[in-house]
């Protein structure tokens, strides 16, 4: 297996992982009984888990897109958010 095939396998695995994360995000948060002293903590943890699953899915998708572009030979120009002074912006 060459590097390109390995990257395609990783991309495929990433897509499967995103599908699983979407399933986690779609699951309903279990409604707990009011008498449960830990109900608020459990709900907070469940919401945090869903948030993490959603953010992870987006991060994986972004990386998949970047790797596909590289495999297809399309070089992405990365933007930097570093501020430039007058001299730096005129030096090109």
C-alpha positions in Angstrom: 0.0 0.0 0.0 1.4 3.4 -0.9 1.0 6.7 0.9 -1.9 7.8 -1.3 -3.8 4.6 -0.6 -3.2 5.0 3.1 -4.5 8.5 3.0 -7.6 7.4 1.2 -8.2 4.8 3.8 -7.8 7.3 6.6 -10.2 9.6 4.8 -12.7 6.7 4.6 -12.3 6.0 8.3 -12.7 9.7 9.1 -16.0 9.8 7.2 -17.2 6.8 9.2 -16.2 8.5 12.4 -18.2 11.6 11.4 -21.3 9.5 10.8 -20.9 8.0 14.3 -20.5 11.5 15.8 -23.6 12.6 14.0 -25.5 9.7 15.6 -24.3 10.8 19.0 -25.3 14.4 18.3 -28.8 13.3 17.2 -29.5 11.2 20.3 -31.9 12.7 22.7 -30.7 13.7 26.1 -32.2 11.4 28.6 -34.7 13.2 30.8 -33.9 12.6 34.4 -36.1 12.6 37.4 -36.3 15.8 39.4 -35.5 14.0 42.6 -32.1 12.9 41.3 -29.6 15.2 43.1 -27.2 14.8 40.1 -29.7 15.5 37.4 -28.3 19.0 36.6 -24.8 17.7 36.4 -25.8 14.7 34.2 -27.7 17.0 31.8 -24.7 19.4 31.6 -22.4 16.5 30.8 -24.7 15.2 28.2 -24.9 18.6 26.5 -21.2 19.0 26.6 -20.8 15.6 25.0 -23.1 16.5 22.2 -21.2 19.8 21.7 -17.9 18.0 21.6 -19.2 15.4 19.1 -20.5 18.2 16.8 -17.2 20.2 17.0 -15.1 17.1 16.4 -17.2 16.2 13.4 -16.7 19.6 11.8 -12.9 19.4 12.6 -12.7 16.0 11.0 -14.6 17.1 7.9 -12.4 20.2 7.5 -9.3 18.0 7.6 -10.8 15.5 5.1 -11.5 18.4 2.7 -7.9 19.6 3.1 -6.4 16.2 2.5 -8.6 15.5 -0.6 -7.5 18.8 -2.1 -3.8 17.8 -1.5 -4.4 14.4 -3.1 -6.0 16.0 -6.1 -3.1 18.3 -6.5 -5.0 21.4 -5.6 -2.8 23.4 -3.2 -4.7 25.4 -0.7 -3.4 28.8 0.1 -3.5 29.1 3.9 -4.4 32.5 5.2 -2.6 33.8 8.2 -4.1 36.2 10.7 -0.9 37.7 11.7 -1.0 41.5 11.6 1.4 43.2 9.3 3.0 46.5 9.7 3.6 49.1 7.0 7.0 47.8 6.0 5.9 44.1 6.0 2.9 44.8 3.8 5.0 46.8 1.3 8.0 44.3 1.1 6.4 42.0 -1.5 
